[in-house]
Amino acid sequence: MARTTRRRALTTLGAALAASVALPAGTALAGERAHRPRPLWRAHAHNDYEHPRPLLDALDHRFGNVEADIYLVDGRLLVAHDVVDLDPSRTLASLYLDPLAARVRAQGGSVYRGHHRPLQLLIDIKTEGAATYLALDRELRRHPHLFTTYAHGRVRPGPVTAVISGDRAARVPMEAQTTRRAFYDGRLTDLGAAAPASFIPLISDNWTNNFTWQGVGAFPAAERRKLHDLVAAAHARGRRVRLWATPDLAGPARDAVWAELLAAGVDHLNTDDLAGLEAFLDAHRSA
């Protein structure tokens, strides 16, 4: 057989074999997408740093929001709930900022591969707000491509959005900045504030200060209307809503409150029980 004829025969045979095992176009990509975790953007890991593996446990449960309390101690930002728990090795950088930066690099530019909505990092300031925020701002600037940025009136989304809560004195230096890598966590009293959503994108408040219902019996109609009205008012101004101090002991009462929060459109459900909220949200998404 001539060399040219033999080459054609081999090419034809190869094409036939390829056709016999060919997968539909896009099958591999579809399979990859099917195995990507579906983030739970409404899930908020309250006091996330108290879990055995801060940040990582929340990410394993696909949470879209994590919360870290910080203290400014000798120029360093330490993570703890109470002063007695401060540990020089547990810094905001080591527990959150550096691991998030490494994950984003490894995941192709996002916290969850293929999902480009930012993870929300709520940073609760426990020491004097202005000084602590300025130290925090320096830390955030170490990661110029990690955080959602506000610059001269425009917001540029990044893989992580830092929102500052806690001591209210942080607001003064934040509002003075023309460029910042953080946003402000408002309260229900800020619902009608003149500050735009580009400064206050989130409204957080204490459930027990605003509602008496704890999930037992019927939700009082007046309280249900109040919940729906405040969520609607926040959303009309481009703001999201989180309510903390909701019942968090596993059982029907907690599930009843969570179901009402979902029905009202509350954006973030607060919990210390990562697996419990993951299972609840998965069940309600399926339903």
Order of alpha helices (4+ residues) and beta strands (2+ residues): alpha-alpha-beta-alpha-beta-beta-alpha-beta-alpha-beta-beta-beta-alpha-beta-beta-beta-alpha-beta-alpha-beta-alpha
